Amino acid sequence: MRNIRILAALALIVTLASSGAVAQQQPVHILVSLAAGGSLDTMTRLYADKLSVSLGRPFIVENRAGASGLIAIHALRSALADGSVLMTAVSGSITLLPNTFKSPRFDPTKDFIPVAQMAQVDFVLTINSGVPAKTAAEFAALAKSDAKYRTFGSAPGTNPHLLAIEFGRAAGFPVVHVPYKGNGDAIANLIGGQISAYFLTVGEALQLNRSGKIRILASAGARRSNLAPDVPTLKESGYDVEGSSWSALFAPVGTPKAVSDRLGQAIVEAAASPDLRERLAHVGIEAAGLPPKDIAAKIRSEYQKIGNELRASGFEKRD
């Protein structure tokens, strides 16, 4: 196994050299599209350590936060296409953000190359602990009979916003959207009872649920989360609602396929390692590697789906 890894690392070095890339000891820079200290930053640094070992090159993480990920995205678009500059981003920045503008700032299907999916974070339907419901069906029945239970908080045009609309439509009641600029205020109001429900990430929800401040009813994931295996999915509960956030690695357009494929393979291998999976689980992230072809197809499908959902909801796009 060790010999195979050494040969794989040498193969990447040869590939980079033959494609006109920088010298083999020059670092690979990974631009993180969100702020330092957050879950994307933590995940990227854990993967960078793995890549440095498996590929025999230093991988340096640089935070390029701002404008919901646009600063890093534009930096990647102007970078050399030789594998020396990469970017990590969450699905909200890739498939959701461009759908919220009247004139999209970029096209996620054309402006960069998906190298691999790295992780996935499921959203869960949570309610204030004072709401008398223990299942998604019980909560839906309350919301249909009493308007005070229809209030969902979220930032406009985000995954929790879309999931709330989808759930209300599937359950048969009109959602009352309460807009927030940030997650902190929405969580505080969920705990305080100013809003009834919120789609939180599973990691955030588990911490609050343990303290009794909120109640988790169901997961919006395609399957039960490994982080919360006792929580049923919304589909299991009878509602055709599904949505999660994922993180992926991207390269500039024009990066040699051999380079992006080898990087993608290294990511998928790292995602399967028990130590990385355990460390990510501690911060509420589920390692989930997908190779280039699969994540590219996922982006195309999700980008179109979100666009359709926003149009159907009457969402007002930004200038």
C-alpha positions as CSV (number, residue, x, y, z in Angstrom):
1,M,0.0,0.0,0.0
2,R,2.8,2.4,0.9
3,N,4.5,1.7,-2.5
4,I,1.3,2.4,-4.3
5,R,0.9,5.7,-2.6
6,I,4.5,6.7,-3.4
7,L,3.9,5.8,-7.1
8,A,0.7,7.8,-7.1
9,A,2.4,10.9,-5.7
10,L,5.2,10.6,-8.3
11,A,2.6,10.2,-11.0
12,L,0.9,13.5,-10.0
13,I,4.3,15.3,-10.0
14,V,5.1,13.9,-13.4
15,T,1.7,14.9,-14.7
16,L,2.1,18.5,-13.3
17,A,5.5,18.8,-14.8
18,S,4.5,17.5,-18.2
19,S,1.5,20.0,-18.3
20,G,3.8,23.0,-17.8
21,A,3.0,23.3,-14.1
22,V,5.3,24.8,-11.5
23,A,8.2,22.9,-10.0
24,Q,7.2,19.9,-7.9
25,Q,8.2,21.5,-4.5
26,Q,6.1,24.6,-5.0
27,P,3.0,24.6,-2.8
28,V,-0.5,24.1,-4.0
29,H,-2.7,26.9,-2.7
30,I,-6.3,26.1,-1.7
31,L,-8.5,29.1,-1.6
32,V,-11.3,28.8,1.0
33,S,-14.4,30.8,0.0
34,L,-15.6,31.3,3.6
35,A,-14.1,32.8,6.8
36,A,-11.3,31.3,8.9
37,G,-12.5,29.2,11.8
38,G,-15.7,28.0,10.2
39,S,-16.6,24.4,9.2
40,L,-15.4,24.8,5.6
41,D,-12.1,26.2,6.8
42,T,-11.7,23.3,9.3
43,M,-12.6,20.7,6.7
44,T,-10.2,22.2,4.1
45,R,-7.3,22.2,6.5
46,L,-7.9,18.5,7.4
47,Y,-8.0,17.5,3.8
48,A,-4.9,19.6,3.0
49,D,-2.9,17.7,5.5
50,K,-4.0,14.4,3.9
51,L,-3.2,15.6,0.4
52,S,0.3,16.9,1.5
53,V,1.1,13.4,2.7
54,S,-0.5,11.4,-0.1
55,L,0.7,13.5,-3.0
56,G,4.1,14.6,-1.6
57,R,3.5,18.3,-2.1
58,P,2.7,21.1,0.4
59,F,-0.9,22.2,0.3
60,I,-1.4,25.7,1.8
61,V,-4.8,27.0,2.8
62,E,-5.7,30.6,2.1
63,N,-9.0,32.2,3.2
64,R,-10.5,34.4,0.6
65,A,-13.8,35.1,2.3
66,G,-16.3,37.7,1.2
67,A,-19.4,38.3,-0.9
68,S,-20.8,34.9,-0.1
69,G,-17.9,33.2,-1.8
70,L,-17.6,35.4,-4.9
71,I,-14.2,36.7,-4.0
72,A,-12.6,33.2,-4.0
73,I,-14.6,32.2,-7.1
74,H,-13.3,35.2,-9.1
75,A,-9.8,34.6,-7.8
76,L,-10.0,31.0,-9.0
77,R,-11.3,32.0,-12.5
78,S,-8.2,34.2,-13.0
79,A,-5.6,31.6,-11.6
80,L,-3.2,29.6,-13.7
81,A,-4.8,26.3,-14.9
82,D,-1.9,24.1,-13.8
83,G,-3.1,22.6,-10.5
84,S,-1.2,25.1,-8.4
85,V,-4.4,27.0,-7.3
86,L,-7.6,25.3,-6.2
87,M,-10.7,26.3,-4.2
88,T,-13.1,24.8,-1.7
89,A,-16.6,26.1,-1.6
90,V,-20.0,25.0,-0.2
91,S,-23.0,24.3,-2.4
92,G,-24.8,27.5,-1.3
93,S,-22.0,29.5,-3.1
94,I,-22.0,27.3,-6.2
95,T,-25.6,26.3,-7.1
96,L,-27.7,28.7,-4.9
97,L,-25.9,32.0,-5.1
98,P,-25.9,32.5,-8.9
99,N,-29.6,31.7,-8.9
100,T,-30.3,34.7,-6.6
101,F,-29.1,37.4,-9.0
102,K,-30.9,38.8,-12.0
103,S,-27.6,38.7,-13.8
104,P,-25.6,35.8,-12.4
105,R,-22.0,36.6,-11.5
106,F,-20.8,33.3,-12.8
107,D,-22.0,30.0,-14.3
108,P,-21.2,27.0,-12.0
109,T,-21.4,24.6,-15.0
110,K,-18.8,26.4,-17.1
111,D,-16.5,28.7,-15.1
112,F,-14.5,26.1,-13.1
113,I,-13.8,22.4,-13.0
114,P,-15.3,20.3,-10.1
115,V,-12.5,18.1,-8.8
116,A,-14.3,16.2,-6.1
117,Q,-17.0,16.4,-3.4
118,M,-15.4,16.4,0.0
119,A,-18.2,16.4,2.6
120,Q,-21.9,16.7,3.1
121,V,-23.9,18.4,5.8
122,D,-27.6,17.5,6.2
123,F,-30.3,19.9,7.3
124,V,-32.8,18.9,9.9
125,L,-36.2,20.3,10.7
126,T,-36.1,21.7,14.2
127,I,-38.8,23.4,16.3
128,N,-39.0,25.4,19.5
129,S,-39.1,23.0,22.5
130,G,-42.4,24.4,23.5
131,V,-44.2,23.4,20.3
132,P,-46.4,20.3,21.2
133,A,-45.1,18.1,18.4
134,K,-42.6,15.2,18.4
135,T,-42.8,14.2,14.7
136,A,-42.9,16.0,11.4
137,A,-46.5,14.8,10.9
138,E,-47.6,16.2,14.2
139,F,-46.0,19.5,13.5
140,A,-47.5,19.7,10.0
141,A,-51.0,19.1,11.6
142,L,-50.4,21.9,14.0
143,A,-49.3,24.3,11.3
144,K,-52.3,23.5,9.2
145,S,-54.7,24.2,12.0
146,D,-53.0,27.2,13.7
147,A,-51.1,29.9,11.8
148,K,-48.8,30.7,14.8
149,Y,-46.9,27.5,14.1
150,R,-46.1,28.4,10.4
151,T,-43.2,30.8,11.2
152,F,-39.9,29.6,9.8
153,G,-36.7,31.6,10.1
154,S,-33.8,31.9,7.6
155,A,-31.8,34.2,5.5
156,P,-33.7,34.9,2.2
157,G,-32.7,32.7,-0.7
158,T,-30.7,30.2,1.4
159,N,-31.1,26.4,1.7
160,P,-33.1,26.6,5.0
161,H,-35.5,29.1,3.2
162,L,-36.0,26.8,0.2
163,L,-36.5,23.7,2.5
164,A,-39.1,25.5,4.5
165,I,-41.0,26.4,1.3
166,E,-40.7,22.8,0.1
167,F,-41.9,21.4,3.4
168,G,-44.9,23.7,3.7
169,R,-45.9,22.8,0.1
170,A,-45.5,19.1,0.7
171,A,-47.3,19.3,4.1
172,G,-50.2,21.5,2.8
173,F,-49.7,24.8,4.7
174,P,-48.4,28.2,3.8
175,V,-45.1,29.0,5.4
176,V,-44.6,32.4,7.0
177,H,-41.0,33.3,6.3
178,V,-39.3,35.4,8.9
179,P,-36.1,36.8,7.3
180,Y,-32.8,37.0,9.2
181,K,-29.4,38.4,8.2
182,G,-27.5,35.8,10.2
183,N,-27.8,32.4,11.7
184,G,-27.2,33.6,15.3
185,D,-30.3,35.8,15.5
186,A,-32.5,33.1,14.0
187,I,-31.3,30.4,16.4
188,A,-31.9,32.8,19.3
189,N,-35.4,33.5,18.2
190,L,-36.1,29.8,17.7
191,I,-35.0,29.1,21.2
192,G,-37.0,32.1,22.5
193,G,-40.1,31.1,20.7
194,Q,-40.4,34.1,18.4
195,I,-40.3,31.6,15.5
196,S,-41.6,28.0,15.5
197,A,-39.3,26.3,13.2
198,Y,-35.9,26.4,11.4
199,F,-33.9,24.0,9.2
200,L,-30.5,23.8,10.9
201,T,-27.5,21.8,10.0
202,V,-27.4,18.5,11.9
203,G,-24.2,19.5,13.8
204,E,-25.8,22.8,15.1
205,A,-29.1,21.1,15.9
206,L,-27.6,18.2,17.9
207,Q,-25.8,20.6,20.3
208,L,-29.0,22.5,20.9
209,N,-31.1,19.4,21.1
210,R,-28.9,17.9,23.8
211,S,-29.5,21.0,26.0
212,G,-33.2,20.7,25.5
213,K,-33.4,24.1,23.8
214,I,-35.0,22.8,20.6
215,R,-36.4,19.6,19.2
216,I,-35.3,17.7,16.1
217,L,-38.2,16.2,14.1
218,A,-36.7,15.0,10.8
219,S,-33.7,15.1,8.5
220,A,-33.9,16.6,5.0
221,G,-31.1,14.3,3.8
222,A,-31.5,11.6,1.2
223,R,-30.8,9.0,3.9
224,R,-30.5,9.1,7.7
225,S,-27.4,11.0,8.8
226,N,-24.5,9.0,10.3
227,L,-24.3,11.8,12.8
228,A,-28.0,11.3,13.9
229,P,-29.1,7.8,12.9
230,D,-32.2,7.9,15.1
231,V,-33.6,10.9,13.3
232,P,-36.0,9.8,10.4
233,T,-35.8,11.6,7.0
234,L,-38.6,13.7,5.8
235,K,-39.2,11.2,3.0
236,E,-39.6,8.5,5.6
237,S,-42.1,10.8,7.4
238,G,-44.2,11.0,4.2
239,Y,-42.9,14.3,2.7
240,D,-41.0,14.4,-0.6
241,V,-38.5,17.0,0.6
242,E,-34.8,16.6,0.3
243,G,-31.8,19.0,0.7
244,S,-28.3,19.1,2.1
245,S,-25.2,21.2,1.8
246,W,-22.0,19.8,0.4
247,S,-18.5,21.0,0.0
248,A,-16.2,20.4,-2.9
249,L,-12.8,21.1,-4.4
250,F,-12.6,23.1,-7.7
251,A,-9.9,23.9,-10.2
252,P,-9.6,26.6,-13.0
253,V,-11.0,25.9,-16.4
254,G,-8.2,24.4,-18.6
255,T,-6.6,22.4,-15.8
256,P,-5.3,19.1,-17.4
257,K,-7.8,16.3,-16.9
258,A,-5.0,14.0,-15.6
259,V,-4.2,16.5,-12.9
260,S,-7.8,17.1,-11.8
261,D,-8.6,13.4,-11.9
262,R,-5.6,12.5,-9.7
263,L,-6.5,15.2,-7.2
264,G,-10.1,13.9,-7.3
265,Q,-8.9,10.4,-6.6
266,A,-6.8,11.6,-3.7
267,I,-9.8,13.4,-2.2
268,V,-12.1,10.4,-2.5
269,E,-9.4,8.2,-0.8
270,A,-8.9,10.8,2.0
271,A,-12.7,10.9,2.6
272,A,-12.7,7.2,3.2
273,S,-10.0,7.3,5.9
274,P,-11.4,6.6,9.4
275,D,-9.3,9.2,11.2
276,L,-10.5,12.0,8.8
277,R,-14.1,10.9,9.1
278,E,-13.9,10.9,12.9
279,R,-12.3,14.4,13.1
280,L,-15.0,15.8,10.7
281,A,-17.8,14.2,12.6
282,H,-16.6,16.0,15.8
283,V,-17.5,19.3,14.0
284,G,-20.8,18.1,12.6
285,I,-19.5,17.3,9.1
286,E,-19.9,14.0,7.3
287,A,-17.0,13.0,4.9
288,A,-18.5,12.2,1.5
289,G,-16.2,11.9,-1.4
290,L,-17.5,12.0,-5.0
291,P,-15.2,11.9,-8.1
292,P,-15.2,14.6,-10.8
293,K,-17.9,13.2,-13.0
294,D,-20.4,12.6,-10.2
295,I,-20.0,16.0,-8.6
296,A,-20.2,17.7,-12.0
297,A,-23.5,16.0,-12.7
298,K,-24.8,16.9,-9.2
299,I,-24.0,20.6,-9.7
300,R,-25.8,20.7,-13.1
301,S,-28.9,19.0,-11.6
302,E,-29.0,21.0,-8.4
303,Y,-28.4,24.4,-10.2
304,Q,-31.4,23.8,-12.4
305,K,-33.6,22.5,-9.6
306,I,-32.9,25.5,-7.3
307,G,-33.6,27.9,-10.1
308,N,-37.0,26.3,-10.7
309,E,-37.8,26.3,-7.0
310,L,-36.9,30.0,-6.6
311,R,-39.0,30.9,-9.6
312,A,-42.0,28.9,-8.3
313,S,-41.7,30.5,-4.9
314,G,-41.8,34.1,-6.3
315,F,-38.4,34.9,-4.9
316,E,-37.2,38.4,-5.9
317,K,-33.7,38.2,-7.4
318,R,-31.1,40.8,-6.5
319,D,-29.6,43.2,-9.1
